[in-house]
Amino acid sequence: MGDFAPKFAQLNDDVLFGQVWSREEMLSLRDRSLVTVVALMAQGLVDSSFRYHLVTARQNGITRQEIAEVLTHSAFYAGWPKAWAAFRMAKEVWEEDAPAGEAKARHQREMLFPIGEPNDRFAPYFTGKSYLYPLSTSQVGVYNVTFEPGCRNNWHIHHAEQGGGQILICVAGRGYYQEWEKEARELHPGDVVNSPSGVKHWHGAAPDSWFSHLALEVPGQGCSNQWLEAVDETIYGKLG
């Protein structure tokens, strides 16, 4: 907006967000978020700006239960259809605060393959909880691997004298794949990752999303897997 309307942008940044929102001696940031969310909802403005203020409200300490109560109360004064529209967006923003069982069930409905059982055998090589469901254990190994939000495996290398490696096919949620000394790649359903043998890498869920991918073992000779150190919290923390 600065190039098109510099004065408007300056008033927005310096006055609205710089002066009005900073008057915490009058109203806390939490209270200002509540007022703003209700004001926008009352006008039916459930656009990107409304999402921004919902995210800000969550960051300012408003819980999932509180925003639901606020929108329910406001519906009687602002209008029922406006509340429905606001609820749809609020539900997305507070998604990660949903009870674990509810979020897991929702993730299951997003894909055809079962989440499976807790991946206890490989738990020492994961940060967070993962699940495993074997789809094929003959000819080519195919496994559905599911990661809870924030879960990822350690750095590791698929070794092979010839061939080998792994193919990942993303089927639900949002996650990441990263090779050593390269930028992390964000993953979405339908994305495919070819991870060759001999390459150090990790993969897992985004901090705020469940994530599932099919892991296919590429046939080869002398194949083995080497587990290494956990992904550094600082590196992972920079991912959105």
NORHUGI-V716990 format. One line per field, one symbol per residue. psi: psi as a letter, one per 40 degrees, with the letter a starting at -180 (. if undefined). burial: b if it has 16 or more other C-alpha atoms within 10 Angstrom, else e. A space follows every 50 residues. Layout:
# NORHUGI-V716990
psi = ???
burial = ???
This chain:
# NORHUGI-V716990
psi = ddddgddddddddddcddddeegeedhiddddddddddddddefggaddd dddddddddeehiddddddddddddeddhddddddddddddddedeeiid ddddddddeeidiidaihgddedeeihahiihhhdheichhhhhhhhihe hiiiiihhiidhbaaihhhheiahaihhihfiiihhiiheihhhhiiehh iiiaiideiihiihhhhhiahfiihhhaiihhdddddeh.
burial = eeeeeeeeeeeeeeeeeeeeeeeeeeeebbebbbeebbebbbebbbeeeb bebbbbbbebebebeebbeebeebbeebeeebbeebbebbbebbebeeee eebbeebbeeeebbbbebbeeeeebbbbbbbbbbbeeeeebbbbbbbbbb bbbbbbbbbbeeebbbbbbbbbbbbbbbbeeeebebbbbeeeeebbbbeb bbbbbbbbbbbbbbbbbbbeeebeeebeebbeeeeeeeee
